[in-house]
Amino acid sequence: MGSEERPNNSMVPCERIFIQRDYSSGTAVRFQTLPMPLQLRGRIPPNRYADAIARLNKLFDEAETINSSVCLENLFGCLTAYLIFLCMKTHYDKVLHKVTLAVADLNEKLFLPNGLLMIDPSERGLRVSYVYSILNENYMLV
């Protein structure tokens, strides 16, 4: 076994590109559309990047919107000592699932074709979103 070669399963080192939270409008979950991170310039068009982040920001705005169904959901939660949430998802959880689907869609259509991979912000506690540069210049897709 000593002379046999084992396949190298290690990955190419990845660069993390952080997309910071935008606190200019308060503490609501939003990510900065401008300025575009320097590491992304030249890899994806600035307007497509801004549209992608705006799409996520719109979903987070939807999650934090208070309407009659959210109030009723919270009322039922209080009346049942929050046991109702064992049987049903909250409005916020439903929208976070939409965010997960949106990130997967953005990866498929925008980021992966350009050698990038966006990580779902909910995986990092909504503190920061980041994009992995999964391919360096020597491994760019053609």
N, CA, C and O atoms as a GROMACS GRO file, in nm:
protein
  568
    1MET      N    1   0.082  -0.120   0.000
    1MET     CA    2   0.000   0.000   0.000
    1MET      C    3   0.086   0.126   0.000
    1MET      O    4   0.038   0.233  -0.037
    2GLY      N    5   0.211   0.114   0.041
    2GLY     CA    6   0.297   0.229   0.051
    2GLY      C    7   0.328   0.294  -0.082
    2GLY      O    8   0.343   0.417  -0.087
    3SER      N    9   0.340   0.216  -0.191
    3SER     CA   10   0.375   0.274  -0.320
    3SER      C   11   0.254   0.321  -0.401
    3SER      O   12   0.269   0.386  -0.504
    4GLU      N   13   0.133   0.287  -0.354
    4GLU     CA   14   0.013   0.329  -0.427
    4GLU      C   15  -0.014   0.477  -0.404
    4GLU      O   16   0.003   0.529  -0.294
    5GLU      N   17  -0.057   0.542  -0.510
    5GLU     CA   18  -0.093   0.683  -0.497
    5GLU      C   19  -0.239   0.696  -0.462
    5GLU      O   20  -0.324   0.629  -0.521
    6ARG      N   21  -0.268   0.781  -0.367
    6ARG     CA   22  -0.407   0.808  -0.331
    6ARG      C   23  -0.454   0.932  -0.404
    6ARG      O   24  -0.376   1.025  -0.424
    7PRO      N   25  -0.581   0.936  -0.444
    7PRO     CA   26  -0.630   1.056  -0.511
    7PRO      C   27  -0.632   1.173  -0.414
    7PRO      O   28  -0.658   1.157  -0.295
    8ASN      N   29  -0.604   1.290  -0.467
    8ASN     CA   30  -0.606   1.412  -0.387
    8ASN      C   31  -0.748   1.468  -0.387
    8ASN      O   32  -0.796   1.518  -0.488
    9ASN      N   33  -0.815   1.459  -0.271
    9ASN     CA   34  -0.952   1.506  -0.259
    9ASN      C   35  -0.961   1.647  -0.202
    9ASN      O   36  -1.071   1.695  -0.173
   10SER      N   37  -0.848   1.714  -0.187
   10SER     CA   38  -0.852   1.848  -0.130
   10SER      C   39  -0.907   1.947  -0.231
   10SER      O   40  -0.892   1.930  -0.352
   11MET      N   41  -0.970   2.050  -0.180
   11MET     CA   42  -1.030   2.152  -0.266
   11MET      C   43  -0.929   2.263  -0.292
   11MET      O   44  -0.832   2.280  -0.218
   12VAL      N   45  -0.952   2.335  -0.397
   12VAL     CA   46  -0.873   2.454  -0.426
   12VAL      C   47  -0.906   2.557  -0.318
   12VAL      O   48  -1.024   2.575  -0.286
   13PRO      N   49  -0.806   2.624  -0.260
   13PRO     CA   50  -0.835   2.722  -0.156
   13PRO      C   51  -0.935   2.827  -0.204
   13PRO      O   52  -0.927   2.875  -0.318
   14CYS      N   53  -1.029   2.862  -0.117
   14CYS     CA   54  -1.135   2.956  -0.152
   14CYS      C   55  -1.112   3.090  -0.083
   14CYS      O   56  -1.061   3.096   0.029
   15GLU      N   57  -1.150   3.194  -0.151
   15GLU     CA   58  -1.146   3.327  -0.093
   15GLU      C   59  -1.287   3.364  -0.051
   15GLU      O   60  -1.381   3.345  -0.128
   16ARG      N   61  -1.302   3.416   0.071
   16ARG     CA   62  -1.433   3.462   0.118
   16ARG      C   63  -1.448   3.610   0.091
   16ARG      O   64  -1.360   3.690   0.124
   17ILE      N   65  -1.559   3.646   0.031
   17ILE     CA   66  -1.588   3.786   0.001
   17ILE      C   67  -1.710   3.824   0.083
   17ILE      O   68  -1.819   3.773   0.060
   18PHE      N   69  -1.691   3.914   0.179
   18PHE     CA   70  -1.798   3.950   0.271
   18PHE      C   71  -1.889   4.058   0.214
   18PHE      O   72  -1.842   4.154   0.152
   19ILE      N   73  -2.018   4.040   0.235
   19ILE     CA   74  -2.118   4.141   0.202
   19ILE      C   75  -2.174   4.187   0.335
   19ILE      O   76  -2.245   4.113   0.403
   20GLN      N   77  -2.142   4.310   0.371
   20GLN     CA   78  -2.175   4.360   0.504
   20GLN      C   79  -2.322   4.398   0.517
   20GLN      O   80  -2.389   4.428   0.418
   21ARG      N   81  -2.370   4.397   0.641
   21ARG     CA   82  -2.505   4.443   0.670
   21ARG      C   83  -2.512   4.594   0.650
   21ARG      O   84  -2.413   4.664   0.668
   22ASP      N   85  -2.630   4.641   0.614
   22ASP     CA   86  -2.655   4.784   0.594
   22ASP      C   87  -2.739   4.833   0.711
   22ASP      O   88  -2.858   4.802   0.720
   23TYR      N   89  -2.677   4.910   0.800
   23TYR     CA   90  -2.747   4.961   0.917
   23TYR      C   91  -2.793   5.106   0.898
   23TYR      O   92  -2.834   5.170   0.995
   24SER      N   93  -2.788   5.157   0.776
   24SER     CA   94  -2.824   5.297   0.753
   24SER      C   95  -2.972   5.325   0.778
   24SER      O   96  -3.010   5.438   0.806
   25SER      N   97  -3.056   5.222   0.769
   25SER     CA   98  -3.200   5.239   0.792
   25SER      C   99  -3.245   5.173   0.921
   25SER      O  100  -3.364   5.144   0.937
   26GLY      N  101  -3.154   5.150   1.013
   26GLY     CA  102  -3.189   5.085   1.139
   26GLY      C  103  -3.132   4.944   1.146
   26GLY      O  104  -3.039   4.910   1.074
   27THR      N  105  -3.191   4.864   1.233
   27THR     CA  106  -3.137   4.730   1.257
   27THR      C  107  -3.208   4.621   1.178
   27THR      O  108  -3.181   4.502   1.200
   28ALA      N  109  -3.297   4.658   1.088
   28ALA     CA  110  -3.363   4.558   1.004
   28ALA      C  111  -3.257   4.486   0.920
   28ALA      O  112  -3.154   4.544   0.885
   29VAL      N  113  -3.284   4.360   0.888
   29VAL     CA  114  -3.187   4.281   0.810
   29VAL      C  115  -3.184   4.333   0.667
   29VAL      O  116  -3.282   4.321   0.594
   30ARG      N  117  -3.072   4.390   0.630
   30ARG     CA  118  -3.047   4.439   0.494
   30ARG      C  119  -2.898   4.426   0.469
   30ARG      O  120  -2.816   4.438   0.560
   31PHE      N  121  -2.863   4.404   0.344
   31PHE     CA  122  -2.722   4.395   0.306
   31PHE      C  123  -2.689   4.507   0.209
   31PHE      O  124  -2.775   4.553   0.134
   32GLN      N  125  -2.563   4.550   0.210
   32GLN     CA  126  -2.519   4.663   0.129
   32GLN      C  127  -2.517   4.627  -0.019
   32GLN      O  128  -2.456   4.528  -0.060
   33THR      N  129  -2.585   4.711  -0.097
   33THR     CA  130  -2.578   4.694  -0.242
   33THR      C  131  -2.462   4.776  -0.299
   33THR      O  132  -2.404   4.742  -0.401
   34LEU      N  133  -2.430   4.885  -0.231
   34LEU     CA  134  -2.318   4.970  -0.270
   34LEU      C  135  -2.234   4.997  -0.148
   34LEU      O  136  -2.290   5.017  -0.040
   35PRO      N  137  -2.108   4.999  -0.156
   35PRO     CA  138  -2.026   4.969  -0.273
   35PRO      C  139  -2.016   4.818  -0.294
   35PRO      O  140  -2.024   4.739  -0.200
   36MET      N  141  -1.998   4.782  -0.417
   36MET     CA  142  -1.978   4.642  -0.452
   36MET      C  143  -1.840   4.600  -0.403
   36MET      O  144  -1.743   4.673  -0.424
   37PRO      N  145  -1.828   4.484  -0.338
   37PRO     CA  146  -1.695   4.441  -0.291
   37PRO      C  147  -1.593   4.438  -0.405
   37PRO      O  148  -1.623   4.394  -0.516
   38LEU      N  149  -1.474   4.486  -0.377
   38LEU     CA  150  -1.369   4.495  -0.479
   38LEU      C  151  -1.338   4.361  -0.543
   38LEU      O  152  -1.309   4.354  -0.662
   39GLN      N  153  -1.346   4.253  -0.464
   39GLN     CA  154  -1.312   4.121  -0.516
   39GLN      C  155  -1.412   4.071  -0.620
   39GLN      O  156  -1.381   3.980  -0.697
   40LEU      N  157  -1.532   4.130  -0.622
   40LEU     CA  158  -1.634   4.088  -0.719
   40LEU      C  159  -1.628   4.167  -0.849
   40LEU      O  160  -1.686   4.127  -0.950
   41ARG      N  161  -1.559   4.281  -0.845
   41ARG     CA  162  -1.551   4.365  -0.966
   41ARG      C  163  -1.476   4.290  -1.075
   41ARG      O  164  -1.369   4.233  -1.052
   42GLY      N  165  -1.535   4.292  -1.193
   42GLY     CA  166  -1.477   4.221  -1.305
   42GLY      C  167  -1.522   4.076  -1.315
   42GLY      O  168  -1.498   4.010  -1.416
   43ARG      N  169  -1.588   4.027  -1.210
   43ARG     CA  170  -1.637   3.889  -1.213
   43ARG      C  171  -1.785   3.883  -1.244
   43ARG      O  172  -1.831   3.793  -1.316
   44ILE      N  173  -1.861   3.979  -1.191
   44ILE     CA  174  -2.003   3.990  -1.224
   44ILE      C  175  -2.035   4.136  -1.248
   44ILE      O  176  -1.971   4.223  -1.188
   45PRO      N  177  -2.132   4.166  -1.332
   45PRO     CA  178  -2.168   4.306  -1.359
   45PRO      C  179  -2.225   4.373  -1.233
   45PRO      O  180  -2.303   4.311  -1.160
   46PRO      N  181  -2.187   4.498  -1.207
   46PRO     CA  182  -2.235   4.568  -1.087
   46PRO      C  183  -2.387   4.575  -1.077
   46PRO      O  184  -2.443   4.564  -0.968
   47ASN      N  185  -2.455   4.594  -1.191
   47ASN     CA  186  -2.601   4.604  -1.184
   47ASN      C  187  -2.664   4.469  -1.148
   47ASN      O  188  -2.766   4.466  -1.079
   48ARG      N  189  -2.607   4.357  -1.194
   48ARG     CA  190  -2.659   4.224  -1.159
   48ARG      C  191  -2.635   4.196  -1.010
   48ARG      O  192  -2.719   4.135  -0.944
   49TYR      N  193  -2.518   4.240  -0.959
   49TYR     CA  194  -2.490   4.224  -0.816
   49TYR      C  195  -2.591   4.303  -0.734
   49TYR      O  196  -2.648   4.251  -0.638
   50ALA      N  197  -2.613   4.430  -0.770
   50ALA     CA  198  -2.707   4.514  -0.696
   50ALA      C  199  -2.848   4.456  -0.702
   50ALA      O  200  -2.920   4.459  -0.601
   51ASP      N  201  -2.889   4.404  -0.817
   51ASP     CA  202  -3.021   4.342  -0.829
   51ASP      C  203  -3.033   4.218  -0.740
   51ASP      O  204  -3.137   4.195  -0.679
   52ALA      N  205  -2.927   4.139  -0.733
   52ALA     CA  206  -2.929   4.017  -0.651
   52ALA      C  207  -2.944   4.051  -0.504
   52ALA      O  208  -3.025   3.990  -0.433
   53ILE      N  209  -2.866   4.148  -0.456
   53ILE     CA  210  -2.873   4.186  -0.315
   53ILE      C  211  -3.006   4.255  -0.286
   53ILE      O  212  -3.064   4.235  -0.180
   54ALA      N  213  -3.055   4.336  -0.381
   54ALA     CA  214  -3.186   4.401  -0.363
   54ALA      C  215  -3.297   4.297  -0.353
   54ALA      O  216  -3.392   4.315  -0.277
   55ARG      N  217  -3.285   4.189  -0.429
   55ARG     CA  218  -3.384   4.080  -0.422
   55ARG      C  219  -3.388   4.020  -0.281
   55ARG      O  220  -3.495   3.995  -0.226
   56LEU      N  221  -3.270   3.995  -0.224
   56LEU     CA  222  -3.264   3.941  -0.088
   56LEU      C  223  -3.316   4.042   0.013
   56LEU      O  224  -3.389   4.006   0.106
   57ASN      N  225  -3.278   4.170  -0.004
   57ASN     CA  226  -3.326   4.273   0.087
   57ASN      C  227  -3.478   4.284   0.085
   57ASN      O  228  -3.540   4.306   0.189
   58LYS      N  229  -3.537   4.270  -0.033
   58LYS     CA  230  -3.683   4.276  -0.045
   58LYS      C  231  -3.748   4.162   0.033
   58LYS      O  232  -3.851   4.181   0.098
   59LEU      N  233  -3.689   4.044   0.025
   59LEU     CA  234  -3.743   3.930   0.101
   59LEU      C  235  -3.731   3.953   0.251
   59LEU      O  236  -3.822   3.920   0.326
   60PHE      N  237  -3.619   4.010   0.296
   60PHE     CA  238  -3.604   4.038   0.439
   60PHE      C  239  -3.702   4.146   0.484
   60PHE      O  240  -3.753   4.141   0.596
   61ASP      N  241  -3.730   4.243   0.397
   61ASP     CA  242  -3.833   4.343   0.429
   61ASP      C  243  -3.969   4.276   0.445
   61ASP      O  244  -4.045   4.309   0.536
   62GLU      N  245  -3.998   4.181   0.355
   62GLU     CA  246  -4.125   4.107   0.363
   62GLU      C  247  -4.134   4.029   0.495
   62GLU      O  248  -4.240   4.021   0.556
   63ALA      N  249  -4.022   3.971   0.537
   63ALA     CA  250  -4.021   3.892   0.661
   63ALA      C  251  -4.051   3.978   0.782
   63ALA      O  252  -4.114   3.931   0.878
   64GLU      N  253  -4.006   4.102   0.780
   64GLU     CA  254  -4.022   4.188   0.896
   64GLU      C  255  -4.145   4.278   0.889
   64GLU      O  256  -4.167   4.360   0.978
   65THR      N  257  -4.225   4.264   0.785
   65THR     CA  258  -4.346   4.343   0.771
   65THR      C  259  -4.452   4.292   0.868
   65THR      O  260  -4.474   4.171   0.880
   66ILE      N  261  -4.516   4.385   0.937
   66ILE     CA  262  -4.624   4.348   1.029
   66ILE      C  263  -4.756   4.370   0.959
   66ILE      O  264  -4.785   4.480   0.910
   67ASN      N  265  -4.836   4.264   0.954
   67ASN     CA  266  -4.970   4.275   0.897
   67ASN      C  267  -5.067   4.198   0.986
   67ASN      O  268  -5.027   4.145   1.090
   68SER      N  269  -5.192   4.191   0.946
   68SER     CA  270  -5.293   4.128   1.031
   68SER      C  271  -5.266   3.979   1.052
   68SER      O  272  -5.290   3.928   1.162
   69SER      N  273  -5.216   3.909   0.951
   69SER     CA  274  -5.190   3.766   0.969
   69SER      C  275  -5.074   3.741   1.067
   69SER      O  276  -5.076   3.644   1.142
   70VAL      N  277  -4.975   3.828   1.065
   70VAL     CA  278  -4.863   3.815   1.160
   70VAL      C  279  -4.912   3.844   1.301
   70VAL      O  280  -4.873   3.775   1.395
   71CYS      N  281  -4.998   3.945   1.317
   71CYS     CA  282  -5.054   3.976   1.449
   71CYS      C  283  -5.137   3.860   1.501
   71CYS      O  284  -5.128   3.824   1.618
   72LEU      N  285  -5.219   3.801   1.414
   72LEU     CA  286  -5.301   3.687   1.452
   72LEU      C  287  -5.213   3.566   1.488
   72LEU      O  288  -5.241   3.493   1.583
   73GLU      N  289  -5.110   3.546   1.411
   73GLU     CA  290  -5.015   3.438   1.439
   73GLU      C  291  -4.954   3.454   1.578
   73GLU      O  292  -4.943   3.358   1.653
   74ASN      N  293  -4.914   3.576   1.612
   74ASN     CA  294  -4.855   3.603   1.743
   74ASN      C  295  -4.958   3.589   1.855
   74ASN      O  296  -4.925   3.543   1.964
   75LEU      N  297  -5.082   3.629   1.828
   75LEU     CA  298  -5.188   3.614   1.927
   75LEU      C  299  -5.210   3.465   1.959
   75LEU      O  300  -5.217   3.427   2.075
   76PHE      N  301  -5.220   3.383   1.855
   76PHE     CA  302  -5.235   3.239   1.876
   76PHE      C  303  -5.114   3.182   1.949
   76PHE      O  304  -5.127   3.091   2.032
   77GLY      N  305  -4.998   3.234   1.919
   77GLY     CA  306  -4.878   3.190   1.990
   77GLY      C  307  -4.888   3.218   2.138
   77GLY      O  308  -4.857   3.132   2.220
   78CYS      N  309  -4.931   3.338   2.174
   78CYS     CA  310  -4.946   3.374   2.316
   78CYS      C  311  -5.052   3.288   2.383
   78CYS      O  312  -5.032   3.240   2.495
   79LEU      N  313  -5.166   3.268   2.316
   79LEU     CA  314  -5.277   3.192   2.374
   79LEU      C  315  -5.243   3.045   2.394
   79LEU      O  316  -5.299   2.980   2.483
   80THR      N  317  -5.153   2.992   2.315
   80THR     CA  318  -5.118   2.850   2.325
   80THR      C  319  -4.981   2.829   2.391
   80THR      O  320  -4.924   2.721   2.380
   81ALA      N  321  -4.930   2.931   2.456
   81ALA     CA  322  -4.797   2.925   2.519
   81ALA      C  323  -4.692   2.886   2.414
   81ALA      O  324  -4.597   2.813   2.443
   82TYR      N  325  -4.711   2.937   2.294
   82TYR     CA  326  -4.620   2.917   2.180
   82TYR      C  327  -4.610   2.771   2.135
   82TYR      O  328  -4.521   2.737   2.057
   83LEU      N  329  -4.699   2.685   2.183
   83LEU     CA  330  -4.700   2.545   2.139
   83LEU      C  331  -4.749   2.532   1.996
   83LEU      O  332  -4.717   2.434   1.928
   84ILE      N  333  -4.825   2.629   1.949
   84ILE     CA  334  -4.874   2.624   1.810
   84ILE      C  335  -4.758   2.621   1.710
   84ILE      O  336  -4.772   2.567   1.600
   85PHE      N  337  -4.645   2.680   1.749
   85PHE     CA  338  -4.532   2.686   1.657
   85PHE      C  339  -4.460   2.552   1.644
   85PHE      O  340  -4.368   2.539   1.563
   86LEU      N  341  -4.502   2.453   1.723
   86LEU     CA  342  -4.454   2.317   1.701
   86LEU      C  343  -4.525   2.254   1.582
   86LEU      O  344  -4.474   2.160   1.520
   87CYS      N  345  -4.645   2.307   1.552
   87CYS     CA  346  -4.727   2.250   1.444
   87CYS      C  347  -4.721   2.331   1.315
   87CYS      O  348  -4.752   2.278   1.208
   88MET      N  349  -4.683   2.455   1.325
   88MET     CA  350  -4.682   2.540   1.206
   88MET      C  351  -4.558   2.629   1.204
   88MET      O  352  -4.499   2.659   1.307
   89LYS      N  353  -4.520   2.669   1.084
   89LYS     CA  354  -4.407   2.760   1.069
   89LYS      C  355  -4.456   2.903   1.083
   89LYS      O  356  -4.569   2.936   1.045
   90THR      N  357  -4.371   2.988   1.138
   90THR     CA  358  -4.405   3.129   1.148
   90THR      C  359  -4.388   3.196   1.012
   90THR      O  360  -4.326   3.141   0.921
   91HIS      N  361  -4.445   3.314   1.002
   91HIS     CA  362  -4.430   3.393   0.879
   91HIS      C  363  -4.282   3.415   0.849
   91HIS      O  364  -4.239   3.404   0.734
   92TYR      N  365  -4.205   3.447   0.953
   92TYR     CA  366  -4.063   3.474   0.936
   92TYR      C  367  -3.990   3.350   0.882
   92TYR      O  368  -3.906   3.360   0.793
   93ASP      N  369  -4.022   3.233   0.939
   93ASP     CA  370  -3.960   3.109   0.891
   93ASP      C  371  -3.995   3.080   0.746
   93ASP      O  372  -3.911   3.034   0.669
   94LYS      N  373  -4.119   3.108   0.708
   94LYS     CA  374  -4.161   3.085   0.570
   94LYS      C  375  -4.083   3.174   0.474
   94LYS      O  376  -4.042   3.130   0.366
   95VAL      N  377  -4.062   3.300   0.514
   95VAL     CA  378  -3.988   3.392   0.427
   95VAL      C  379  -3.839   3.355   0.426
   95VAL      O  380  -3.774   3.369   0.322
   96LEU      N  381  -3.785   3.309   0.538
   96LEU     CA  382  -3.645   3.263   0.538
   96LEU      C  383  -3.626   3.146   0.443
   96LEU      O  384  -3.521   3.132   0.382
   97HIS      N  385  -3.728   3.062   0.431
   97HIS     CA  386  -3.722   2.952   0.333
   97HIS      C  387  -3.719   3.010   0.191
   97HIS      O  388  -3.648   2.958   0.104
   98LYS      N  389  -3.795   3.118   0.167
   98LYS     CA  390  -3.791   3.184   0.036
   98LYS      C  391  -3.652   3.241   0.009
   98LYS      O  392  -3.604   3.238  -0.104
   99VAL      N  393  -3.588   3.294   0.114
   99VAL     CA  394  -3.452   3.347   0.100
   99VAL      C  395  -3.356   3.234   0.059
   99VAL      O  396  -3.272   3.252  -0.029
  100THR      N  397  -3.370   3.119   0.123
  100THR     CA  398  -3.286   3.003   0.089
  100THR      C  399  -3.305   2.964  -0.058
  100THR      O  400  -3.208   2.936  -0.128
  101LEU      N  401  -3.430   2.963  -0.103
  101LEU     CA  402  -3.458   2.931  -0.244
  101LEU      C  403  -3.402   3.038  -0.337
  101LEU      O  404  -3.351   3.006  -0.445
  102ALA      N  405  -3.412   3.165  -0.296
  102ALA     CA  406  -3.359   3.274  -0.378
  102ALA      C  407  -3.208   3.266  -0.389
  102ALA      O  408  -3.152   3.288  -0.497
  103VAL      N  409  -3.140   3.233  -0.279
  103VAL     CA  410  -2.994   3.218  -0.283
  103VAL      C  411  -2.955   3.104  -0.376
  103VAL      O  412  -2.859   3.115  -0.452
  104ALA      N  413  -3.028   2.993  -0.370
  104ALA     CA  414  -3.000   2.880  -0.460
  104ALA      C  415  -3.020   2.922  -0.605
  104ALA      O  416  -2.942   2.884  -0.692
  105ASP      N  417  -3.125   2.999  -0.632
  105ASP     CA  418  -3.151   3.047  -0.768
  105ASP      C  419  -3.042   3.142  -0.815
  105ASP      O  420  -2.995   3.134  -0.928
  106LEU      N  421  -3.000   3.234  -0.726
  106LEU     CA  422  -2.893   3.328  -0.761
  106LEU      C  423  -2.762   3.254  -0.787
  106LEU      O  424  -2.686   3.290  -0.877
  107ASN      N  425  -2.735   3.152  -0.707
  107ASN     CA  426  -2.614   3.072  -0.730
  107ASN      C  427  -2.618   3.007  -0.867
  107ASN      O  428  -2.520   3.009  -0.941
  108GLU      N  429  -2.733   2.950  -0.901
  108GLU     CA  430  -2.745   2.880  -1.028
  108GLU      C  431  -2.732   2.973  -1.148
  108GLU      O  432  -2.667   2.939  -1.247
  109LYS      N  433  -2.794   3.091  -1.138
  109LYS     CA  434  -2.800   3.180  -1.254
  109LYS      C  435  -2.689   3.285  -1.260
  109LYS      O  436  -2.651   3.328  -1.370
  110LEU      N  437  -2.637   3.327  -1.146
  110LEU     CA  438  -2.542   3.438  -1.146
  110LEU      C  439  -2.405   3.400  -1.091
  110LEU      O  440  -2.304   3.422  -1.157
  111PHE      N  441  -2.402   3.343  -0.973
  111PHE     CA  442  -2.274   3.325  -0.906
  111PHE      C  443  -2.194   3.204  -0.956
  111PHE      O  444  -2.077   3.219  -0.990
  112LEU      N  445  -2.253   3.086  -0.961
  112LEU     CA  446  -2.178   2.967  -1.003
  112LEU      C  447  -2.120   2.978  -1.144
  112LEU      O  448  -2.006   2.936  -1.165
  113PRO      N  449  -2.193   3.032  -1.242
  113PRO     CA  450  -2.131   3.046  -1.376
  113PRO      C  451  -2.008   3.136  -1.376
  113PRO      O  452  -1.928   3.132  -1.469
  114ASN      N  453  -1.993   3.218  -1.272
  114ASN     CA  454  -1.878   3.308  -1.263
  114ASN      C  455  -1.775   3.263  -1.159
  114ASN      O  456  -1.690   3.341  -1.118
  115GLY      N  457  -1.784   3.136  -1.117
  115GLY     CA  458  -1.686   3.082  -1.023
  115GLY      C  459  -1.706   3.131  -0.881
  115GLY      O  460  -1.610   3.138  -0.804
  116LEU      N  461  -1.829   3.164  -0.845
  116LEU     CA  462  -1.861   3.215  -0.712
  116LEU      C  463  -1.972   3.132  -0.650
  116LEU      O  464  -2.049   3.067  -0.722
  117LEU      N  465  -1.981   3.133  -0.518
  117LEU     CA  466  -2.087   3.061  -0.448
  117LEU      C  467  -2.134   3.146  -0.332
  117LEU      O  468  -2.057   3.173  -0.240
  118MET      N  469  -2.260   3.189  -0.335
  118MET     CA  470  -2.316   3.268  -0.226
  118MET      C  471  -2.367   3.174  -0.117
  118MET      O  472  -2.432   3.074  -0.145
  119ILE      N  473  -2.336   3.209   0.007
  119ILE     CA  474  -2.382   3.132   0.122
  119ILE      C  475  -2.508   3.198   0.177
  119ILE      O  476  -2.515   3.321   0.187
  120ASP      N  477  -2.605   3.117   0.212
  120ASP     CA  478  -2.732   3.166   0.267
  120ASP      C  479  -2.702   3.244   0.396
  120ASP      O  480  -2.640   3.190   0.487
  121PRO      N  481  -2.746   3.370   0.404
  121PRO     CA  482  -2.718   3.451   0.524
  121PRO      C  483  -2.774   3.390   0.653
  121PRO      O  484  -2.720   3.415   0.760
  122SER      N  485  -2.882   3.312   0.644
  122SER     CA  486  -2.939   3.252   0.765
  122SER      C  487  -2.846   3.146   0.824
  122SER      O  488  -2.861   3.111   0.941
  123GLU      N  489  -2.752   3.095   0.746
  123GLU     CA  490  -2.655   3.000   0.799
  123GLU      C  491  -2.554   3.068   0.890
  123GLU      O  492  -2.486   3.001   0.968
  124ARG      N  493  -2.542   3.198   0.882
  124ARG     CA  494  -2.449   3.274   0.965
  124ARG      C  495  -2.523   3.371   1.057
  124ARG      O  496  -2.468   3.474   1.096
  125GLY      N  497  -2.645   3.338   1.092
  125GLY     CA  498  -2.719   3.419   1.188
  125GLY      C  499  -2.760   3.555   1.137
  125GLY      O  500  -2.786   3.645   1.216
  126LEU      N  501  -2.766   3.573   1.006
  126LEU     CA  502  -2.807   3.698   0.941
  126LEU      C  503  -2.715   3.814   0.975
  126LEU      O  504  -2.751   3.930   0.954
  127ARG      N  505  -2.595   3.784   1.026
  127ARG     CA  506  -2.501   3.891   1.060
  127ARG      C  507  -2.428   3.942   0.937
  127ARG      O  508  -2.402   4.062   0.923
  128VAL      N  509  -2.396   3.849   0.847
  128VAL     CA  510  -2.318   3.883   0.730
  128VAL      C  511  -2.353   3.781   0.622
  128VAL      O  512  -2.390   3.667   0.651
  129SER      N  513  -2.340   3.823   0.500
  129SER     CA  514  -2.354   3.729   0.390
  129SER      C  515  -2.219   3.725   0.322
  129SER      O  516  -2.147   3.825   0.320
  130TYR      N  517  -2.185   3.612   0.269
  130TYR     CA  518  -2.060   3.612   0.195
  130TYR      C  519  -2.067   3.520   0.075
  130TYR      O  520  -2.152   3.432   0.064
  131VAL      N  521  -1.974   3.547  -0.013
  131VAL     CA  522  -1.962   3.475  -0.139
  131VAL      C  523  -1.825   3.411  -0.139
  131VAL      O  524  -1.725   3.477  -0.112
  132TYR      N  525  -1.820   3.283  -0.170
  132TYR     CA  526  -1.692   3.215  -0.187
  132TYR      C  527  -1.648   3.228  -0.332
  132TYR      O  528  -1.728   3.211  -0.424
  133SER      N  529  -1.522   3.258  -0.350
  133SER     CA  530  -1.463   3.251  -0.483
  133SER      C  531  -1.412   3.109  -0.496
  133SER      O  532  -1.305   3.076  -0.445
  134ILE      N  533  -1.489   3.024  -0.565
  134ILE     CA  534  -1.456   2.882  -0.568
  134ILE      C  535  -1.354   2.846  -0.675
  134ILE      O  536  -1.296   2.738  -0.673
  135LEU      N  537  -1.333   2.937  -0.766
  135LEU     CA  538  -1.232   2.914  -0.870
  135LEU      C  539  -1.141   3.035  -0.877
  135LEU      O  540  -1.188   3.149  -0.882
  136ASN      N  541  -1.012   3.010  -0.877
  136ASN     CA  542  -0.922   3.124  -0.896
  136ASN      C  543  -0.899   3.145  -1.045
  136ASN      O  544  -0.957   3.074  -1.127
  137GLU      N  545  -0.815   3.240  -1.079
  137GLU     CA  546  -0.795   3.276  -1.220
  137GLU      C  547  -0.744   3.159  -1.304
  137GLU      O  548  -0.773   3.151  -1.423
  138ASN      N  549  -0.669   3.068  -1.242
  138ASN     CA  550  -0.614   2.954  -1.316
  138ASN      C  551  -0.720   2.847  -1.346
  138ASN      O  552  -0.697   2.760  -1.430
  139TYR      N  553  -0.834   2.855  -1.279
  139TYR     CA  554  -0.937   2.753  -1.294
  139TYR      C  555  -1.069   2.810  -1.342
  139TYR      O  556  -1.174   2.748  -1.325
  140MET      N  557  -1.067   2.928  -1.402
  140MET     CA  558  -1.192   2.992  -1.445
  140MET      C  559  -1.266   2.907  -1.547
  140MET      O  560  -1.205   2.843  -1.632
  141LEU      N  561  -1.399   2.908  -1.536
  141LEU     CA  562  -1.483   2.838  -1.633
  141LEU      C  563  -1.482   2.913  -1.765
  141LEU      O  564  -1.475   3.036  -1.767
  142VAL      N  565  -1.488   2.841  -1.873
  142VAL     CA  566  -1.488   2.904  -2.005
  142VAL      C  567  -1.627   2.897  -2.062
  142VAL      O  568  -1.650   2.945  -2.174
   0.00000   0.00000   0.00000
